């Protein structure tokens, strides 16, 4: 169990309130722990959304919770600006990009909505401690190469789940040259890389950043902070002299003999500007290669928690000054926070962007999450300084999205195609080839000895078997946008029945109807909780299933459509967390995935659909999963039966399943506490 210093929720605070109320909680355990920031759907001025925002604010006032209204900025940026994310602490958020806090030496990691309710009610929730990976950055960046290029190159170079569900510790002689803004960008996108945490060290660069931040906070309210004839300004509750002095006096570093599951190395001196995509962070190409291809764009975006800080806006303004946005291109800009916008306005960068033809949006997530003005339409191509370019996330599923640094985005907006700024000197860059990277595996002596896990017992009421037709989605990295489109995520009143109708819509529009047909033809719905066998459709997919955002509906929609259990080569941890919290069972079975790929996937590889062109393969395979015994029995179309060994479902997950998920578990705990009083 963990007790994070703070827990942030944003527009999803509404559903967390509903969960909090449904578990019978009446008081927040520690009112200083939660932080509410409204940032996702801030362009939506409909009465329904405004009422939702008003309800969240009223709840915050009632319980004494810190609240930041729409327009103040993106939650992650606010948590850094206001010191909720602080070095050597643990802060969580009901959003997948809470990894960003690692840029200021804070362990930031995502939780989900149900965790949020549990934290409000009890101050704690469960967490599976991840493996540790050391990422060593060495060498010096060439002029024009940024932190965004570093993380895009890392995602593209180490693209075989090397850091999946791991906690990353960034080290190396290149760290001191990286600004805090660069570190925040890199840490932010460790989410897309697959990690749960991405932490930079607390060093002199960071401490000086906090000294500057402290001065800004003092001058935010008072004209003078140093006049000895008047009392000093009031102490900021989180960023203050006392805490900064304590940081300097207590430098935390890893032990010299600390053990890591892996050690990755990237030589920054071999890196050129990089571009991610289209439609995948696992695909990255050197900018010079794409620029030579002259890929025309329709839209450009400078926004999000990744790259919309003052330094990012300044970099874009320096590129675009004296130019106009190209005909036929729309360039959207939004600051990470109102404070960022004020700074950009003061130094003239904001006016420079608008004079060039950029279209301003309010501080918030907007197009990055697929909400509001400026979304990509069918057939369009966009380049963005955001963090995620999954198919359909920023608009139409048949659009293409690329990711790049703010300077490259601005240059592309001016030139009308993916290109670097004129100031980028090719002679100062290394060759436009993949950067030098390597994997240093730990020695056998440093590896933890493996211990066989004891056999689990089935708790009374937990099914000994999950059985039914098998559907195969031959796709790795099937993300949450594919499973449950972002455009539905903040429709808080959407029913489970409606979730079932739109599940997998961005991956396979025919998926929901296929499952409904199979259930009608093969499944007799078993409503008895004591049944030894749970019947349903069993979905099998590739590796890193459920990567992406923290949206809980990716799990609840699958469960609602009639899928009680998902098998994959591996799972994105935040999806697995949502699944466990909502009673959807997850089992990893790489051998079955390999056999299904060889038998049914086009060309024997995942990512191309089935042999008949279908996205979801239904070939009459049946499956029986002995979840507690750790065995999967598959009957193939020819009648052949094959068994696979898998990890068993543990007692803690069984208990959550029996309670209907974490929400029911917390309710049970609260009731037990009340009965004991």
C-alpha positions as CSV (number, residue, x, y, z in Angstrom):
1,X,0.0,0.0,0.0
2,X,1.2,3.5,-0.8
3,X,0.3,6.9,0.8
4,X,1.3,9.4,-1.9
5,X,1.8,13.0,-0.8
6,X,-0.7,14.2,-3.3
7,X,-3.3,12.7,-5.8
8,X,-4.5,14.8,-8.7
9,X,-7.7,14.3,-10.6
10,X,-8.9,16.5,-13.5
11,X,-12.1,16.4,-15.5
12,X,-12.4,12.8,-14.3
13,X,-13.0,14.1,-10.8
14,X,-16.8,13.9,-11.5
15,X,-16.8,10.1,-11.8
16,X,-14.4,9.8,-8.9
17,X,-16.9,11.7,-6.8
18,X,-19.6,9.2,-7.9
19,X,-17.4,6.3,-6.8
20,X,-16.5,8.0,-3.5
21,X,-20.2,8.4,-2.8
22,X,-21.1,4.9,-3.9
23,X,-18.7,3.3,-1.5
24,X,-20.3,5.1,1.4
25,X,-17.5,7.5,2.2
26,X,-18.6,10.9,3.6
27,X,-15.3,12.5,4.5
28,X,-11.9,12.8,2.7
29,X,-9.3,11.1,4.8
30,X,-6.7,13.9,4.3
31,X,-8.1,17.0,2.5
32,X,-4.6,18.3,1.8
33,X,-3.8,15.2,-0.3
34,X,-6.2,15.6,-3.3
35,X,-5.8,18.3,-5.9
36,X,-8.5,19.1,-8.5
37,X,-7.4,20.6,-11.9
38,X,-10.0,21.1,-14.7
39,X,-8.0,20.9,-17.9
40,X,-9.3,18.4,-20.5
41,X,-12.5,19.7,-22.0
42,X,-12.1,23.4,-21.2
43,X,-13.3,24.5,-24.7
44,X,-16.7,22.9,-24.0
45,X,-19.1,25.6,-22.9
46,X,-22.2,23.5,-23.0
47,X,-24.5,23.8,-19.9
48,X,-23.9,20.1,-19.2
49,X,-20.1,20.5,-19.0
50,X,-20.3,23.8,-17.1
51,X,-22.6,22.1,-14.6
52,X,-20.1,19.2,-14.2
53,X,-17.3,21.7,-13.5
54,X,-19.5,23.6,-11.0
55,X,-20.3,20.3,-9.2
56,X,-16.6,19.5,-8.9
57,X,-15.8,23.0,-7.5
58,X,-18.6,22.7,-5.0
59,X,-17.3,19.3,-3.8
60,X,-13.8,20.8,-3.5
61,X,-15.1,23.7,-1.4
62,X,-17.2,21.4,0.8
63,X,-14.2,19.2,1.6
64,X,-11.5,21.8,1.7
65,X,-9.6,20.4,-1.4
66,X,-7.3,22.6,-3.4
67,X,-9.1,23.4,-6.7
68,X,-7.8,25.0,-10.0
69,X,-10.6,26.0,-12.4
70,X,-10.7,25.7,-16.2
71,X,-8.2,28.1,-17.8
72,X,-5.6,27.8,-15.1
73,X,-3.8,25.2,-17.0
74,X,-3.0,21.5,-17.5
75,X,-2.9,19.6,-14.2
76,X,0.6,18.2,-14.6
77,X,2.0,21.7,-15.2
78,X,0.1,23.1,-12.3
79,X,1.4,20.4,-10.0
80,X,5.0,21.3,-11.0
81,X,4.5,25.1,-10.8
82,X,2.8,24.9,-7.4
83,X,5.1,22.3,-5.8
84,X,2.6,19.5,-5.4
85,X,5.1,17.4,-7.4
86,X,8.3,18.0,-5.3
87,X,11.7,16.3,-5.3
88,X,12.0,13.1,-3.2
89,X,8.3,12.6,-2.8
90,X,5.6,10.4,-4.4
91,X,2.7,12.1,-6.1
92,X,0.1,10.3,-8.2
93,X,-2.5,11.4,-10.7
94,X,-5.5,9.8,-12.4
95,X,-3.8,10.5,-15.7
96,X,-1.1,8.5,-17.5
97,X,1.3,11.4,-17.9
98,X,1.9,11.8,-14.2
99,X,5.4,10.3,-15.1
100,X,6.2,13.9,-15.9
101,X,6.9,14.7,-12.3
102,X,10.1,12.7,-12.6
103,X,11.5,15.7,-14.4
104,X,11.8,17.5,-11.0
105,X,13.0,14.4,-9.1
106,X,9.5,13.4,-7.9
107,X,8.2,9.9,-8.3
108,X,5.1,10.4,-10.4
109,X,3.1,7.5,-11.4
110,X,-0.5,7.0,-12.7
111,X,-3.4,5.7,-10.8
112,X,-7.0,5.3,-12.0
113,X,-10.4,6.7,-11.1
114,X,-11.2,3.9,-8.6
115,X,-7.8,4.4,-6.9
116,X,-8.7,8.1,-6.6
117,X,-11.8,7.3,-4.7
118,X,-9.9,4.9,-2.5
119,X,-7.3,7.5,-1.8
120,X,-9.8,10.1,-0.9
121,X,-11.5,7.7,1.5
122,X,-8.5,6.0,3.1
123,X,-5.4,8.0,2.1
124,X,-3.9,4.9,0.5
125,X,-4.2,2.4,-2.4
126,X,-2.3,-0.6,-3.7
127,X,0.7,-0.4,-6.0
128,X,2.9,-3.2,-7.5
129,X,6.5,-2.1,-7.1
130,X,8.0,-2.1,-10.6
131,X,11.4,-3.3,-11.7
132,X,14.2,-0.7,-12.1
133,X,15.9,0.2,-15.3
134,X,18.9,2.5,-15.5
135,X,18.9,4.8,-18.6
136,X,22.3,6.4,-19.1
137,X,22.4,9.5,-21.2
138,X,26.0,10.4,-22.2
139,X,27.6,12.9,-24.6
140,X,26.4,16.4,-25.6
141,X,23.5,17.4,-27.7
142,X,24.2,19.2,-30.9
143,X,22.7,22.7,-31.5
144,X,19.0,22.4,-32.4
145,X,18.5,19.0,-30.8
146,X,16.2,19.0,-27.8
147,X,14.7,16.9,-25.0
148,X,11.8,16.0,-27.3
149,X,14.3,14.5,-29.8
150,X,15.9,12.5,-26.9
151,X,12.6,10.8,-25.9
152,X,11.3,10.3,-29.4
153,X,14.6,8.6,-30.2
154,X,14.5,6.5,-27.1
155,X,10.9,5.4,-27.9
156,X,12.0,4.5,-31.5
157,X,15.3,2.9,-30.7
158,X,14.3,0.8,-27.7
159,X,11.0,-0.3,-29.1
160,X,10.7,-3.9,-27.9
161,X,9.3,-3.3,-24.4
162,X,12.7,-2.8,-22.8
163,X,11.2,-0.5,-20.2
164,X,7.6,-1.8,-20.2
165,X,6.0,-1.3,-16.7
166,X,9.4,-0.3,-15.3
167,X,10.6,2.6,-13.2
168,X,13.4,4.4,-15.0
169,X,16.3,6.2,-13.3
170,X,18.0,8.6,-15.6
171,X,21.8,8.9,-15.1
172,X,24.9,9.9,-17.1
173,X,27.2,12.8,-17.8
174,X,24.6,14.3,-20.2
175,X,22.1,15.1,-17.4
176,X,23.6,18.4,-16.3
177,X,23.2,19.9,-19.8
178,X,19.5,19.1,-19.9
179,X,17.3,21.9,-18.7
180,X,14.4,21.2,-16.3
181,X,12.0,21.8,-19.2
182,X,13.8,19.2,-21.3
183,X,13.7,16.8,-18.3
184,X,10.0,17.3,-17.9
185,X,9.4,16.6,-21.6
186,X,11.5,13.4,-21.4
187,X,9.9,12.2,-18.2
188,X,6.4,13.0,-19.6
189,X,6.9,10.7,-22.6
190,X,8.3,7.8,-20.6
191,X,4.6,7.0,-20.5
192,X,4.6,6.4,-24.3
193,X,7.8,4.5,-23.9
194,X,5.9,2.1,-21.7
195,X,7.4,3.0,-18.2
196,X,5.5,3.6,-15.0
197,X,8.0,6.1,-13.6
198,X,10.9,8.2,-15.2
199,X,12.9,10.0,-12.6
200,X,15.8,12.5,-13.0
201,X,18.3,13.2,-10.2
202,X,18.0,16.2,-7.8
203,X,21.1,18.1,-8.9
204,X,22.4,21.7,-9.0
205,X,20.4,22.4,-12.2
206,X,17.2,21.4,-10.5
207,X,18.0,23.3,-7.3
208,X,18.7,26.5,-9.2
209,X,15.5,26.1,-11.1
210,X,13.7,25.9,-7.7
211,X,15.6,29.0,-6.5
212,X,14.3,30.9,-9.6
213,X,10.8,29.4,-9.0
214,X,10.8,30.6,-5.4
215,X,11.6,34.2,-6.6
216,X,8.8,34.0,-9.1
217,X,6.3,32.9,-6.5
218,X,7.4,35.7,-4.2
219,X,7.0,38.4,-6.9
220,X,3.6,36.9,-8.0
221,X,2.0,38.6,-5.0
222,X,4.3,41.3,-3.9
223,X,6.4,43.9,-5.8
224,X,9.4,43.4,-3.6
225,X,10.6,40.4,-1.8
226,X,14.0,41.7,-0.5
227,X,13.2,45.0,1.3
228,X,14.4,44.5,4.8
229,X,12.2,47.3,6.2
230,X,9.0,45.3,5.6
231,X,8.1,41.7,6.7
232,X,8.9,39.0,4.2
233,X,6.2,37.7,1.9
234,X,4.2,34.8,3.3
235,X,5.7,31.3,2.8
236,X,4.4,29.3,-0.1
237,X,3.0,26.0,1.4
238,X,5.1,23.8,-0.8
239,X,7.9,25.7,-2.5
240,X,9.7,27.6,0.2
241,X,13.2,28.3,1.7
242,X,12.8,25.7,4.4
243,X,12.2,22.8,1.9
244,X,14.8,23.9,-0.5
245,X,17.5,24.1,2.2
246,X,16.4,20.5,3.3
247,X,16.9,19.3,-0.3
248,X,20.4,20.7,-0.5
249,X,21.3,19.2,2.8
250,X,19.9,15.7,2.0
251,X,21.0,14.7,-1.5
252,X,19.5,11.3,-2.3
253,X,21.4,9.1,-4.7
254,X,21.3,5.4,-5.6
255,X,23.8,3.1,-3.9
256,X,26.9,2.3,-6.0
257,X,25.9,-1.4,-6.0
258,X,22.2,-0.8,-6.7
259,X,20.7,-3.5,-8.8
260,X,18.8,-2.9,-12.1
261,X,16.9,-5.3,-14.3
262,X,18.5,-3.6,-17.3
263,X,20.9,-0.8,-18.2
264,X,20.2,1.2,-21.5
265,X,22.7,3.7,-22.9
266,X,22.1,6.5,-25.5
267,X,24.9,8.7,-26.8
268,X,23.3,12.1,-27.3
269,X,26.2,13.3,-29.4
270,X,25.0,11.0,-32.2
271,X,21.5,12.3,-32.1
272,X,19.8,14.6,-34.8
273,X,16.3,16.0,-34.5
274,X,13.8,13.2,-34.6
275,X,10.2,12.8,-35.7
276,X,7.8,10.2,-34.4
277,X,5.1,8.6,-36.6
278,X,2.9,8.4,-38.3
279,X,0.4,7.2,-35.7
280,X,3.0,5.4,-33.5
281,X,5.6,6.5,-31.0
282,X,7.4,3.2,-31.7
283,X,8.3,4.5,-35.2
284,X,10.9,7.3,-35.2
285,X,12.9,8.8,-38.1
286,X,15.7,11.4,-38.4
287,X,14.2,14.7,-39.4
288,X,16.5,15.0,-42.5
289,X,15.1,11.8,-43.9
290,X,11.5,13.0,-43.5
291,X,12.3,16.5,-44.7
292,X,13.7,15.0,-48.0
293,X,10.3,13.2,-48.5
294,X,8.5,16.6,-48.4
295,X,5.5,15.3,-46.4
296,X,2.8,18.0,-46.7
297,X,0.8,18.9,-43.6
298,X,-2.7,20.3,-43.0
299,X,-2.4,21.1,-39.3
300,X,0.3,21.9,-36.7
301,X,0.0,21.9,-32.9
302,X,2.0,23.6,-30.2
303,X,0.2,22.5,-27.0
304,X,0.0,19.9,-24.2
305,X,1.8,19.1,-20.9
306,X,4.7,17.9,-23.0
307,X,5.9,20.9,-24.9
308,X,3.9,24.1,-24.2
309,X,6.0,25.7,-21.5
310,X,7.5,29.2,-21.9
311,X,10.8,27.9,-23.3
312,X,8.8,25.8,-25.9
313,X,6.7,28.8,-27.0
314,X,9.9,30.9,-27.2
315,X,11.6,28.3,-29.4
316,X,8.6,28.3,-31.8
317,X,8.4,32.1,-31.8
318,X,12.1,32.3,-32.8
319,X,11.5,30.1,-35.8
320,X,8.3,31.7,-36.9
321,X,9.2,35.4,-36.4
322,X,9.0,37.3,-39.7
323,X,7.1,34.5,-41.4
324,X,3.5,33.5,-41.9
325,X,1.8,30.2,-41.5
326,X,1.8,28.5,-44.9
327,X,-1.4,28.7,-47.0
328,X,-3.7,25.7,-46.3
329,X,-2.1,25.0,-42.9
330,X,-3.8,25.7,-39.5
331,X,-1.4,26.2,-36.6
332,X,-3.0,25.8,-33.1
333,X,-1.2,27.0,-30.0
334,X,-2.2,26.6,-26.3
335,X,0.0,27.3,-23.3
336,X,0.5,24.6,-20.6
337,X,-0.9,27.1,-18.0
338,X,-2.1,30.6,-17.6
339,X,1.2,31.5,-16.0
340,X,3.1,30.2,-19.0
341,X,0.8,32.4,-21.3
342,X,1.4,35.5,-19.1
343,X,5.2,35.0,-19.4
344,X,5.0,34.4,-23.2
345,X,2.9,37.5,-23.5
346,X,5.3,39.6,-21.4
347,X,8.3,38.6,-23.5
348,X,6.5,39.0,-26.8
349,X,6.6,35.4,-28.0
350,X,2.8,35.0,-27.8
351,X,2.2,38.0,-30.0
352,X,4.8,36.7,-32.5
353,X,2.9,33.5,-32.9
354,X,-0.4,35.2,-33.4
355,X,1.0,37.7,-35.9
356,X,2.2,34.8,-38.0
357,X,-1.3,33.4,-38.1
358,X,-1.3,30.9,-35.2
359,X,-4.8,30.2,-33.7
360,X,-4.8,30.5,-29.9
361,X,-6.6,28.0,-27.7
362,X,-7.2,28.1,-23.9
363,X,-4.7,26.6,-21.6
364,X,-5.7,22.9,-21.5
365,X,-5.4,19.6,-23.3
366,X,-7.8,20.2,-26.2
367,X,-6.7,18.6,-29.5
368,X,-4.1,16.4,-27.7
369,X,-6.9,14.4,-26.2
370,X,-9.2,14.8,-29.2
371,X,-11.5,17.4,-27.7
372,X,-12.6,20.8,-29.0
373,X,-11.4,22.9,-31.9
374,X,-8.8,21.9,-34.5
375,X,-9.0,18.1,-34.7
376,X,-7.5,16.2,-37.6
377,X,-10.1,15.3,-40.2
378,X,-10.2,12.3,-42.5
379,X,-7.1,12.1,-44.8
380,X,-5.4,15.0,-43.1
381,X,-1.8,15.0,-41.8
382,X,-0.7,16.8,-38.7
383,X,2.5,17.5,-36.8
384,X,2.4,18.1,-33.1
385,X,4.5,18.9,-30.1
386,X,2.3,16.7,-28.0
387,X,3.1,13.2,-26.6
388,X,0.8,10.7,-28.2
389,X,-0.1,10.1,-31.9
390,X,-2.2,7.0,-31.7
391,X,-4.6,6.4,-34.6
392,X,-7.7,8.4,-34.0
393,X,-6.5,10.2,-30.8
394,X,-6.3,13.7,-32.3
395,X,-9.2,13.3,-34.7
396,X,-10.2,11.0,-37.4
397,X,-8.8,7.4,-37.4
398,X,-7.9,7.9,-41.1
399,X,-5.7,10.9,-40.4
400,X,-2.0,10.7,-39.8
401,X,-0.2,12.3,-36.9
402,X,3.5,13.0,-36.3
403,X,5.3,14.2,-33.2
404,X,8.3,16.6,-33.1
405,X,9.9,19.4,-31.1
406,X,8.3,22.9,-30.9
407,X,10.9,24.3,-33.3
408,X,10.2,21.6,-35.9
409,X,6.5,22.0,-35.5
410,X,6.7,25.8,-36.1
411,X,9.1,25.4,-39.1
412,X,6.7,22.8,-40.6
413,X,3.7,25.2,-40.1
414,X,5.6,27.9,-42.0
415,X,6.9,25.7,-44.8
416,X,3.8,23.6,-45.2
417,X,5.6,20.3,-44.9
418,X,7.6,18.4,-42.2
419,X,10.8,20.4,-42.0
420,X,13.4,21.8,-39.6
421,X,14.0,25.5,-39.0
422,X,16.3,27.4,-41.3
423,X,18.6,28.0,-38.3
424,X,19.3,24.3,-38.1
425,X,22.9,23.9,-39.5
426,X,23.4,20.4,-41.0
427,X,27.1,20.8,-40.7
428,X,26.8,21.0,-36.9
429,X,24.8,17.8,-36.7
430,X,26.0,14.2,-36.7
431,X,25.1,12.0,-39.7
432,X,21.3,11.5,-40.1
433,X,21.4,7.8,-39.1
434,X,20.2,6.0,-36.0
435,X,21.8,7.2,-32.8
436,X,24.3,5.1,-31.0
437,X,22.5,3.1,-28.3
438,X,23.2,-0.2,-26.4
439,X,21.8,-2.5,-23.8
440,X,24.0,-3.5,-20.9
441,X,22.4,-6.5,-19.3
442,X,23.1,-7.1,-15.6
443,X,25.6,-9.9,-14.7
444,X,24.2,-13.1,-13.4
445,X,25.6,-12.3,-9.9
446,X,23.6,-9.1,-9.7
447,X,20.3,-10.7,-10.8
448,X,17.9,-11.5,-8.1
449,X,17.5,-15.2,-7.6
450,X,14.3,-16.6,-8.9
451,X,12.0,-18.2,-6.4
452,X,9.0,-20.4,-7.5
453,X,5.8,-18.8,-6.5
454,X,3.6,-20.9,-4.3
455,X,0.5,-22.4,-5.8
456,X,-2.5,-20.2,-5.3
457,X,-5.8,-21.5,-3.9
458,X,-9.2,-20.5,-5.2
459,X,-11.2,-18.3,-2.9
460,X,-14.8,-19.4,-2.4
461,X,-16.9,-18.0,-5.2
462,X,-14.1,-17.3,-7.6
463,X,-14.5,-19.2,-10.9
464,X,-12.1,-22.1,-11.4
465,X,-12.5,-21.7,-15.1
466,X,-13.2,-19.0,-17.7
467,X,-14.5,-20.6,-20.9
468,X,-15.9,-19.7,-24.3
469,X,-15.0,-18.8,-27.9
470,X,-11.6,-17.2,-28.6
471,X,-11.2,-14.0,-30.5
472,X,-7.7,-12.9,-31.6
473,X,-6.7,-9.3,-32.3
474,X,-3.3,-9.8,-34.0
475,X,-1.9,-6.4,-32.9
476,X,0.9,-5.3,-30.5
477,X,0.5,-2.0,-28.6
478,X,-3.2,-2.1,-29.0
479,X,-3.8,1.2,-27.1
480,X,-6.6,2.6,-25.0
481,X,-7.6,4.9,-27.8
482,X,-8.1,1.8,-30.0
483,X,-10.0,0.0,-27.2
484,X,-12.2,3.0,-26.1
485,X,-12.0,6.2,-28.2
486,X,-11.1,9.4,-26.4
487,X,-14.2,11.2,-27.6
488,X,-16.3,9.2,-25.3
489,X,-14.0,9.3,-22.3
490,X,-15.4,12.5,-20.6
491,X,-19.1,11.7,-21.3
492,X,-19.6,10.9,-17.6
493,X,-23.2,9.7,-18.1
494,X,-22.4,7.1,-20.7
495,X,-23.9,3.7,-19.8
496,X,-22.1,0.4,-19.6
497,X,-24.4,-0.7,-22.4
498,X,-23.3,2.2,-24.6
499,X,-19.6,1.4,-23.7
500,X,-20.2,-2.1,-25.0
501,X,-21.5,-0.7,-28.3
502,X,-18.4,1.4,-29.0
503,X,-15.6,-0.8,-27.6
504,X,-12.7,-1.3,-29.9
505,X,-14.3,1.2,-32.3
506,X,-11.0,2.8,-33.3
507,X,-9.3,-0.6,-33.8
508,X,-12.1,-2.6,-35.4
509,X,-15.6,-1.0,-35.9
510,X,-17.1,-4.5,-36.3
511,X,-15.8,-5.8,-33.0
512,X,-18.8,-5.1,-30.8
513,X,-21.3,-6.7,-33.2
514,X,-19.0,-9.7,-33.6
515,X,-18.9,-10.2,-29.9
516,X,-22.7,-9.8,-29.6
517,X,-23.2,-12.4,-32.3
518,X,-20.9,-14.9,-30.6
519,X,-22.6,-14.4,-27.2
520,X,-26.0,-14.9,-28.8
521,X,-24.9,-18.1,-30.5
522,X,-22.6,-19.7,-27.9
523,X,-23.0,-18.2,-24.5
524,X,-25.7,-18.7,-21.9
525,X,-25.2,-15.8,-19.6
526,X,-24.4,-17.2,-16.1
527,X,-25.5,-14.8,-13.4
528,X,-24.7,-17.1,-10.5
529,X,-21.6,-15.8,-8.7
530,X,-21.0,-19.2,-7.3
531,X,-20.6,-20.9,-10.7
532,X,-17.4,-22.8,-11.0
533,X,-17.1,-21.7,-14.7
534,X,-17.5,-18.2,-16.0
535,X,-18.7,-18.2,-19.6
536,X,-17.9,-15.4,-22.0
537,X,-15.8,-14.4,-25.0
538,X,-12.1,-14.6,-24.4
539,X,-10.0,-12.0,-26.2
540,X,-6.3,-12.7,-27.0
541,X,-4.0,-10.0,-28.3
542,X,-0.3,-9.2,-28.7
543,X,2.2,-7.4,-26.5
544,X,1.7,-4.2,-24.4
545,X,-2.0,-4.5,-24.6
546,X,-3.8,-1.5,-23.2
547,X,-0.9,0.9,-23.5
548,X,-1.8,4.6,-23.4
549,X,-4.0,6.6,-21.2
550,X,-5.5,5.9,-17.7
551,X,-9.1,5.8,-19.0
552,X,-11.0,3.2,-16.9
553,X,-13.5,2.6,-19.6
554,X,-10.9,0.6,-21.7
555,X,-11.4,-2.1,-19.1
556,X,-15.1,-1.6,-18.2
557,X,-16.1,-1.5,-21.9
558,X,-14.5,-4.9,-22.6
559,X,-16.1,-6.4,-19.5
560,X,-19.5,-4.8,-20.5
561,X,-19.4,-6.3,-23.9
562,X,-19.1,-9.8,-22.4
563,X,-15.4,-10.4,-22.1
564,X,-14.5,-11.6,-18.6
565,X,-10.9,-12.3,-19.3
566,X,-8.1,-11.0,-21.7
567,X,-5.0,-12.9,-22.6
568,X,-2.0,-11.0,-24.0
569,X,1.8,-11.4,-24.5
570,X,2.1,-8.5,-22.0
571,X,-0.1,-5.7,-20.6
572,X,0.4,-2.0,-20.2
573,X,0.4,-1.7,-16.4
574,X,-2.2,1.1,-16.2
575,X,-4.6,-1.0,-18.2
576,X,-3.9,-4.0,-16.0
577,X,-4.5,-1.8,-13.0
578,X,-7.9,-0.7,-14.4
579,X,-8.7,-4.3,-15.1
580,X,-7.9,-5.5,-11.6
581,X,-9.8,-2.6,-10.1
582,X,-12.9,-3.5,-12.1
583,X,-12.9,-7.2,-12.0
584,X,-11.6,-7.9,-15.5
585,X,-9.0,-10.8,-15.3
586,X,-5.7,-10.5,-17.2
587,X,-3.5,-13.4,-18.1
588,X,-0.1,-13.3,-19.9
589,X,0.6,-16.2,-22.3
590,X,3.3,-15.4,-24.9
591,X,3.2,-19.0,-26.3
592,X,-0.4,-18.9,-27.2
593,X,0.0,-15.5,-28.8
594,X,2.9,-16.9,-30.9
595,X,0.8,-19.9,-32.0
596,X,-2.2,-17.8,-32.9
597,X,0.0,-15.4,-34.9
598,X,1.6,-18.2,-36.9
599,X,-1.8,-19.8,-37.6
600,X,-4.1,-16.8,-38.3
601,X,-2.1,-13.5,-38.7
602,X,-1.4,-12.2,-42.2
603,X,2.1,-13.1,-43.2
604,X,2.6,-14.7,-39.8
605,X,3.2,-11.3,-38.1
606,X,1.0,-9.1,-35.9
607,X,0.0,-5.7,-37.2
608,X,-1.5,-6.6,-40.5
609,X,-4.8,-8.2,-39.4
610,X,-5.9,-11.8,-40.2
611,X,-5.1,-13.8,-43.3
612,X,-8.5,-12.9,-44.7
613,X,-8.0,-9.2,-44.1
614,X,-10.1,-9.1,-40.9
615,X,-8.9,-7.1,-37.9
616,X,-10.4,-9.5,-35.4
617,X,-9.9,-13.1,-36.1
618,X,-12.8,-15.6,-35.4
619,X,-12.0,-19.1,-36.6
620,X,-14.0,-21.3,-34.2
621,X,-11.3,-21.7,-31.6
622,X,-12.5,-22.4,-28.1
623,X,-10.6,-21.9,-24.9
624,X,-10.8,-22.8,-21.2
625,X,-8.6,-20.8,-18.8
626,X,-7.9,-22.4,-15.4
627,X,-7.0,-19.0,-13.9
628,X,-6.1,-20.3,-10.5
629,X,-4.4,-23.5,-11.6
630,X,-2.3,-21.6,-14.2
631,X,-3.3,-23.5,-17.3
632,X,-4.9,-22.6,-20.6
633,X,-6.5,-25.3,-22.7
634,X,-7.2,-24.4,-26.4
635,X,-9.2,-26.5,-28.8
636,X,-8.3,-25.6,-32.4
637,X,-10.7,-25.8,-35.4
638,X,-9.3,-29.3,-36.3
639,X,-10.2,-30.6,-32.9
640,X,-6.6,-30.6,-31.6
641,X,-6.2,-29.7,-28.0
642,X,-3.1,-27.9,-26.7
643,X,-2.4,-26.7,-23.2
644,X,-0.2,-23.8,-22.0
645,X,1.2,-22.9,-18.6
646,X,0.5,-19.4,-17.3
647,X,0.8,-17.5,-14.1
648,X,-2.0,-18.1,-11.7
649,X,-4.4,-15.4,-10.5
650,X,-3.4,-14.6,-6.9
651,X,-5.6,-14.3,-3.9
652,X,-5.6,-10.5,-3.7
653,X,-6.8,-10.2,-7.3
654,X,-9.4,-12.9,-6.6
655,X,-10.7,-10.9,-3.6
656,X,-11.0,-7.8,-5.6
657,X,-12.9,-9.7,-8.3
658,X,-15.3,-11.2,-5.7
659,X,-15.9,-7.7,-4.3
660,X,-16.7,-6.4,-7.8
661,X,-13.5,-4.5,-7.9
662,X,-11.6,-2.0,-5.7
663,X,-14.7,0.1,-5.2
664,X,-16.5,-2.8,-3.6
665,X,-13.3,-3.7,-1.6
666,X,-13.1,-0.2,-0.1
667,X,-16.8,-0.3,0.7
668,X,-16.3,-3.6,2.5
669,X,-13.4,-2.1,4.5
670,X,-15.4,1.0,5.4
671,X,-18.3,-1.1,6.6
672,X,-15.9,-3.3,8.6
673,X,-14.4,-0.2,10.3
674,X,-17.9,1.2,11.1
675,X,-19.0,-2.1,12.6
676,X,-15.8,-2.2,14.8
677,X,-16.5,1.3,16.2
